[in-house]
Each structure stands twice: as structure tokens, then as C-alpha cells.
Amino acid sequence: MKIVIVEVCEANALTTIDIEEIIEEEFPEAAVILNDCLSFCGLCHAVPFAIVNNQHIHGKTPEACLERIRETIKKELASFFGS
């Protein structure tokens, strides 16, 4: 069962790293969905960002954004499992 949904725009700088493989391998409870567009015009060209369970997560670099995504997933899982 996928508890955490990570949505990424295909035009976003975050796709320069293999975000789908990294996240889904590290967090089996997470699903990464690559979308043509997330309707946040301009944001995907300005900074790496993703939507994690309806929360906007961004970073100055793809790696910084990935780290913030990891932190958010951990919080979401802790909230779900009560840890």
C-alpha cells in the first residue's frame, strides 16, 4: 500500500536525478508520479520542487529538494504509523 504520494512535473529540474527510483527504493510506502504539468506555471522552471501528500516541497538544488522530500516522507510515515 502506498501511503505517501510524491508528484513531480516532468519539466522540473528535480527530474535531472532519478527521483522515482531513489524514492521508491528507499521508501516502499511511497509512490512517485511524474506528471506532464502540475499547474504551477513557472515554479517548475524556477526551483526544484515536488508535491508530497499535498505539501509543496522545494530546494535550491535537486539534491537539496530530495533531502527535504525524504524528511517530509519520514514525517508523513511517522504520523501514519504513530511513531
NORDA-V219689 format. One record per backbone hydrogen bond with DSSP energy under -0.5 kcal/mol. NH is the residue of the N-H (numbers start at 1). CO is the residue of the C=O. Records with the same first field share a line. If there is no record, write none. Layout:
NH=CO ; CO
//
This chain:
3=1 ; 29
4=29
6=4 ; 31
7=5 ; 51
8=33
10=35
12=9
13=44
15=12
16=13
17=14
19=17
22=18
23=19
24=20
25=21
26=22
27=23
30=27
31=4
33=6 ; 31
34=32
35=8 ; 33
43=40
44=40
45=42
46=42 ; 43
47=43
48=59
50=57
51=7
52=50 ; 55
53=5 ; 51
55=52
57=50 ; 55
59=48
65=61
66=62
67=63
68=64
69=65
70=66
71=67
72=68
73=69
74=70
75=71
76=72
77=73
78=74
79=75
80=76
81=77
82=78
83=78
//
